[in-house]
Amino acid sequence: MQNTLTKTYTEVRKNNYKYSNDTSLLEYMELRLNKIFADEVKSADSIFRKVKTNAIYKMALFLSGTIKRSCSVGIAGETASGKSTIALDIINTIQAFADEYCIKNAITRINTDDYYYDRSEMVKKAGSFAEFAKHYDLDVPEALELELMKKHIKSLVFGNTVYLPEYDMSGTAIRRDNAKLAVPSKIIISEGLFTLTDKIVDAFDFKIYVDVSADVQKERFYKRAAERDLGDSADEVYANASSKAKTHIHPTLESADIVLSGEADRNAYRKFINKIIDLVHEVYFKDLVRL
């Protein structure tokens, strides 16, 4: 994908960014966020490949409290794009801040993979998961109950407690329903191959796509395949995943508010998230003593 960037940002009109009564909190948040994003976009090794300006405004709406409900974040991308790593870094960075200031229910993760349909009986009949996988395609959105996932996310966003499923990834294809309690949080975040596909994309306030070059993706995939002892089947698995991605995953890039580079340094992601957290700290927590 060409490394294009959205260049239109709200002009930053102030050199002194101290919040005052002369500026509405929403306007202040938007000004500061525009500066934070613009600086990152202009940096030599930016984590961004594309940012829509409406995403920055939406973030200002949530951070200023103009929108008071939880916000939902969906992260998608091909296999080995780095989406899981990025999601976990976001979660861990925000949770560390929440722990420091005793903020309850800051962020909840919804694992897309937990919504694979239970196919345990089919695995038993086939004799093994490997044999089952030869005749059942896991690399299509239809393999997951995305409608249920959407229902759960919507319920959490509007303040309801939900019991989530849990899928056994060890090769049994067992899904246990109502296995995990999820409580409403300020942020609901989910990542997966099909997180931005048609059946679920409108569940998310912020839609993020992680883009990666074919060479880097392939290198990562085969390293992971070796760790998982896929052996000779790795070529077939990779070919199928790549083929299905062209149909089901690549098109979801168009709906993304933000396109991230799956090749950026992990520290760069953490540093950027911490800049947002610093803004939150300045506005809401500057008079509190750190633990």
PyMOL commands that set and color helices and strands:
alter all, ss='L'
color gray80, all
select helices_A, chain A and resi 25-42+53-63+83-100+112-115+120-126+129-135+141-143+146-157+201-203+214-227+231-248+250-255+266-285
alter helices_A, ss='H'
color red, helices_A
select strands_A, chain A and resi 48-51+71-77+107-111+162-167+175-182+187-192+206-211+258-261
alter strands_A, ss='S'
color yellow, strands_A
deselect
rebuild
show_as cartoon
